[in-house]
Amino acid sequence: MKIAIVGCGNMGMAFAKSFLQYDLVKKDDLLLIEKSIERSEALKNEKAGVVVDTIGPRVGQTDLIILSVKPQDFNSVHEALRAVVQPNQIVLSIMAGIPIAQIQEKLSHPLVVRAMPNTPAMLGMGITGFTAAKEVDLTNLRRIENLINATGRSIFLEDEAMLNAVTALSGSGPAYFYYVVKAMIEAGKQMGFDDSVSALLVKQTMLGAYHLINTADKSLDELIKAVASKGGTTEAALREFESGALSNTLVAGIKAAQVRATELSKE
């Protein structure tokens, strides 16, 4: 399979490196389009694929075009893409907020898949929600799914509007996790630990808790109760969280992200 990636930032390169790692594409068949001279030179040194700085005819010779530019940069590349895209090519967009219909219109091209990955894709541990235009057949959809799964796991959504919820929940989700971790580390520092000790205690706790969630045959409520004995220290902390409506605040924040994602898709 021949693939062109337009925009080789963190997410674009997460896809590229995953494809190479699992032998889904050969380096000579991976075209990396990066306009930044500094970034382009770095990519050439990494030898992760064939690096060019402009969208040209070679893009039209690939099977798949991955759009991973920033959403605000799409208007600066869509005309060049429209000039080279071929009728049988699939366009996979990982740009946040730009709906399929808009991409189809700008490129004058019907075969568009839209996906929302998250940053753990850089480690092959991401989760990506994706959907597709009705013109994309099942065979091509399975091929795209196979490629996306090289970066972690995926979930197909019939309703494109749900990608805004994916953006809010898992796309932005790592930042919420880091926010909680940061607060816990700060609490440790205020209780007398230095930065490194507090960070070690919190990060290992989070890692172990994650594995328990995945392996223990218990609900989250049961896992909480297993730690929070009546009248104990954990119960005191949870009581404080509840009095501050921490759970409600987190839910409200995630819903605010969904609203903003919906707004961006209409701008």
PECORFEN-V292215 format. One line per field, one symbol per residue. burial: # if it has 9 or more other ideal C-beta (glycine too) atoms within 8 Angstrom, else .. A space follows every 10 residues. Layout:
burial: ???
This chain:
burial: .########. ########## ...##.#.## ####....## ..#....### ##..#..### .#.######. #.##..##.# ##.##...## ########## ..##.##.#. ########## ##.#.##### ###..#...# #.######## ##.####..# .######### ####.##... #..######. ..#...###. ###.##.... .##....... ..##...#.. ...##..#.. ##......## ..###.##.# ##.##..
